[in-house]
Amino acid sequence: MRPYLLFVSGITGLVGLSFAESIPLHQVIILFAAFFFSYGFGQALTDCFQIDTDTRSSPYRPLVRKILRRRDVLIVSLTGLFLCGIIMGYYNYVNLILAVFCIAGLATYTYFKKRWWGGPWYNAWIVALLFMMGYLSGGSDAFPPQLYTAMLTVFFGYMNFVLVGYFKDISADAATGYNTLPVVFGRSRPAAISDVISFLFFGSLVTTCILVFQENIHSFAATIALIGICSTFSFIIHSQRQLYKNTEDSKAHKAITPTVHSYILALITITVVNKSSWIVAMVIFYLLFTYFISTRVERTQI
């Protein structure tokens, strides 16, 4: 697991849950734990199918060094994913079906990553399903417009994270048959595509906040939304600038790091707009994320 990336799934499920009208604190805590650890189990599962490229780009990883056996990681990751799915399914049985789709998507992701047209969007729909599982866990049965725009925020935000993440493994992917966008088209064209995805990501964030405020607006939430939107935008700009400047795989993390920050901040913004009483928890959440990502062991990998 990469501890700093557990925050990605944690906030993804939580923002979906924030759309619920009323939810007990103990339920929020239980579901948050399932959301939070699901990314780690999912990342471990996909790593089992990408040992070839990781051998070149991430030789320090336990699977590559054979400190851990592939079979054991598969068993633990699948068990963890199913347990997370069962927890979410307890609060809404539909989540059991969605969990199966998510696990199947993770297990088949490598096939799509090897094709330039498939990787980013294929990974993004899996994360978008986690958002919907979070919403369904809250017991709501209405589907307002802002729910769909928030889901698009998740989809485009994570899609961009995946695409920008490919810049750190171009040499390794090219050598092992992973025909990602940067491998096939070089760095400049994928960077331009990232611009478009970032625009859609930011646009859906702003649209979501506007739609929420049409139903219930107050000055505190509006102030938080403005701060969150501006902060997200600044990280997007910083990420895209670094992406265009990038010429080496080992320095791609300079663009990837702000991309993750923008994703986390965007979803925190929507969460607090929906549930202003969660603001203290969200501030602590973001500070912890910042600490873990800034103290990661391998600086060039995210």
C-alpha positions in Angstrom: 0.0 0.0 0.0 1.0 3.6 -0.5 -0.3 5.4 2.6 -0.4 8.8 1.0 -2.8 7.5 -1.7 -5.3 6.0 0.7 -6.5 9.5 1.1 -7.6 9.4 -2.5 -10.2 6.7 -2.0 -11.0 8.0 1.4 -12.2 11.4 0.2 -13.8 9.8 -2.9 -16.2 7.7 -0.9 -16.7 10.4 1.7 -17.8 13.0 -0.8 -20.4 10.6 -2.1 -21.6 10.0 1.5 -21.8 13.8 2.1 -24.8 14.0 -0.2 -26.8 12.0 2.3 -29.3 14.1 4.2 -28.6 12.7 7.6 -26.2 10.0 8.7 -25.0 8.8 12.1 -21.4 9.5 13.1 -20.6 5.8 13.7 -21.8 4.9 10.2 -19.6 7.7 8.7 -16.5 6.3 10.6 -17.2 2.7 9.6 -17.7 3.5 6.0 -14.8 5.9 5.9 -12.5 3.1 7.0 -13.8 1.0 4.1 -13.3 3.8 1.6 -9.9 4.7 2.9 -8.3 1.2 2.7 -10.0 0.2 -0.5 -7.3 2.1 -2.5 -4.5 0.2 -0.9 -6.0 -3.2 -1.5 -6.8 -2.1 -5.1 -3.3 -0.8 -5.7 -1.8 -4.1 -4.4 -4.1 -6.0 -6.8 -3.1 -4.1 -9.9 0.6 -4.3 -8.8 0.3 -8.1 -9.1 -0.3 -7.7 -12.8 2.4 -5.1 -13.5 5.5 -6.6 -12.1 7.1 -6.5 -15.5 7.1 -2.7 -15.8 7.6 -2.2 -12.0 10.8 -4.2 -12.3 12.2 -1.3 -14.4 10.5 1.7 -12.9 10.1 0.7 -9.2 12.7 -2.0 -8.4 12.4 -1.2 -4.7 8.9 -2.6 -4.4 8.5 -5.7 -2.3 6.8 -7.7 -5.1 9.6 -6.9 -7.5 12.3 -7.8 -4.9 10.3 -11.0 -4.1 10.0 -10.1 -0.4 6.3 -10.8 -0.9 4.9 -13.5 -3.0 2.4 -12.6 -5.8 0.0 -15.2 -4.6 -0.1 -13.9 -1.0 -0.6 -10.3 -2.2 -3.5 -11.4 -4.4 -5.1 -13.2 -1.5 -4.8 -10.3 0.9 -5.8 -7.7 -1.6 -8.9 -9.6 -2.8 -9.9 -10.4 0.7 -9.6 -6.8 1.7 -11.5 -5.5 -1.3 -14.4 -8.0 -0.7 -14.5 -7.0 3.0 -14.7 -3.3 2.1 -17.5 -4.2 -0.4 -19.4 -6.2 2.3 -19.2 -3.2 4.7 -20.7 -0.9 2.0 -23.1 -3.6 1.0 -24.4 -3.8 4.5 -25.7 -0.3 4.2 -27.0 -0.8 0.7 -27.1 -4.2 -1.1 -26.6 -2.6 -4.5 -23.1 -1.9 -3.4 -22.3 -5.6 -3.4 -22.9 -5.6 -7.1 -20.9 -2.5 -7.7 -18.1 -3.9 -5.6 -17.9 -6.9 -7.9 -17.7 -4.5 -10.9 -14.9 -2.5 -9.2 -12.8 -5.6 -8.4 -13.3 -7.0 -11.9 -12.2 -3.6 -13.3 -9.1 -3.5 -11.1 -8.2 -7.1 -12.2 -8.5 -6.2 -15.9 -7.0 -2.7 -15.8 -3.6 -3.9 -17.0 -5.1 -4.9 -20.4 -6.4 -1.4 -20.9 -3.3 0.3 -19.7 -1.3 -1.4 -22.4 -3.5 0.4 -25.0 -3.1 4.1 -25.4 -6.8 4.7 -25.7 -7.8 2.8 -22.6 -5.9 3.4 -19.4 -7.0 6.7 -17.9 -10.7 6.5 -18.5 -10.8 2.8 -17.6 -9.2 3.4 -14.2 -11.4 6.5 -13.6 -14.8 4.7 -14.0 -13.7 2.4 -11.2 -13.1 5.3 -8.8 -16.3 7.0 -10.0 -18.2 3.8 -8.9 -16.6 4.2 -5.4 -18.1 7.6 -5.3 -21.5 6.2 -6.1 -21.1 3.5 -3.5 -20.4 6.2 -1.0 -23.6 7.9 -1.9 -25.7 4.8 -1.8 -24.3 3.9 1.6 -26.0 7.0 3.0 -29.4 5.5 2.3 -30.5 8.2 -0.2 -32.8 7.3 -3.0 -32.9 10.6 -4.9 -30.4 11.5 -7.6 -30.1 15.3 -7.9 -28.2 16.9 -10.7 -25.3 17.9 -8.5 -24.7 14.2 -7.7 -23.9 13.6 -11.4 -21.7 16.7 -11.7 -19.8 15.6 -8.6 -19.3 12.2 -10.1 -17.9 13.9 -13.2 -15.5 15.8 -10.9 -14.3 12.5 -9.5 -14.1 10.9 -13.0 -12.2 13.7 -14.7 -10.0 14.4 -11.7 -8.9 10.9 -11.3 -8.6 10.4 -15.1 -6.1 13.2 -15.2 -4.2 11.8 -12.2 -3.8 8.5 -14.1 -2.6 10.2 -17.3 -0.1 12.5 -15.6 1.1 9.5 -13.6 2.1 7.7 -16.8 4.8 10.4 -17.3 6.9 8.9 -14.6 7.1 5.4 -16.2 7.5 6.2 -20.0 10.8 4.4 -20.4 9.7 1.3 -18.4 6.3 1.2 -20.1 7.9 1.4 -23.6 10.3 -1.4 -22.8 7.6 -3.7 -21.5 4.8 -3.2 -24.1 2.6 -0.7 -22.2 1.6 1.6 -25.0 0.3 4.5 -22.9 -0.4 7.9 -24.4 3.1 9.3 -23.5 4.8 6.2 -25.0 2.8 6.4 -28.3 2.6 10.2 -28.7 5.4 11.6 -26.7 5.0 14.2 -23.9 3.5 17.2 -25.6 0.3 15.8 -27.0 -0.7 13.9 -23.8 0.0 17.2 -21.9 -2.5 19.0 -24.1 -5.0 16.2 -23.5 -4.4 16.7 -19.8 -5.3 20.3 -20.2 -8.7 19.4 -21.6 -9.3 16.9 -18.9 -8.3 19.4 -16.2 -10.7 21.9 -17.7 -13.5 19.4 -17.5 -12.5 18.5 -14.0 -12.5 22.1 -12.8 -15.7 22.9 -14.7 -17.6 20.1 -13.1 -16.3 21.2 -9.6 -17.6 24.7 -10.1 -20.9 23.4 -11.6 -21.4 21.1 -8.6 -21.0 23.9 -6.1 -23.4 26.2 -8.0 -26.0 23.5 -8.1 -25.7 22.8 -4.4 -26.0 26.5 -3.6 -29.2 26.7 -5.6 -30.9 24.5 -3.0 -29.2 25.8 0.1 -26.7 28.7 0.3 -25.2 30.3 3.3 -22.1 32.6 3.7 -19.9 30.1 5.5 -20.3 27.4 2.8 -19.9 29.9 0.1 -16.6 31.2 1.6 -15.3 27.6 1.9 -16.3 26.9 -1.7 -14.5 29.9 -2.9 -11.3 29.0 -1.0 -11.5 25.4 -2.2 -12.1 26.3 -5.8 -9.3 28.9 -5.9 -6.9 26.4 -4.2 -7.8 23.6 -6.6 -7.3 25.9 -9.6 -3.9 27.0 -8.4 -2.7 23.4 -8.1 -4.1 22.6 -11.5 -2.2 25.4 -13.1 1.0 24.4 -11.2 0.6 20.8 -12.3 0.0 21.6 -16.0 3.0 24.0 -16.0 5.3 21.3 -14.6 3.9 18.8 -17.0 4.9 20.9 -20.1 8.3 21.4 -18.5 8.9 17.7 -17.9 11.5 16.0 -19.9 12.6 13.1 -17.6 10.6 10.3 -16.0 12.4 10.8 -12.7 11.1 14.4 -12.4 7.5 13.7 -13.4 6.5 13.7 -9.8 6.7 17.5 -9.8 3.6 17.5 -12.0 1.9 14.5 -10.3 2.1 15.7 -6.8 0.0 18.9 -7.4 -2.4 16.8 -9.5 -3.2 14.7 -6.4 -3.5 17.8 -4.3 -6.0 19.3 -6.7 -8.1 16.1 -6.6 -8.2 16.0 -2.8 -9.0 19.7 -2.5 -11.8 19.6 -5.1 -13.5 16.7 -3.3 -13.0 18.2 0.1 -14.6 21.4 -1.2 -17.7 19.5 -2.3 -17.8 17.6 0.9 -17.8 20.7 3.1 -20.3 22.5 0.8 -22.6 19.6 1.5 -21.7 19.1 5.2 -20.3 22.3 6.7 -20.1 20.6 10.1 -17.4 18.3 8.7 -14.9 21.2 8.1 -12.6 20.5 11.1 -12.4 16.8 10.1 -11.6 17.8 6.5 -8.9 20.2 7.5 -7.2 17.5 9.6 -7.7 15.0 6.7 -5.9 17.4 4.3 -3.1 18.1 6.7 -2.5 14.4 7.3 -2.5 13.8 3.5 0.0 16.6 3.1 2.2 15.1 5.7 2.2 11.6 4.3 2.7 12.6 0.7 5.6 14.9 1.6 7.4 12.2 3.7 7.0 9.3 1.2 10.1 7.2 1.0 10.6 7.1 -2.8 10.3 10.7 -4.0 10.1 10.0 -7.7 7.2 7.6 -7.5 3.6 8.4 -6.6 
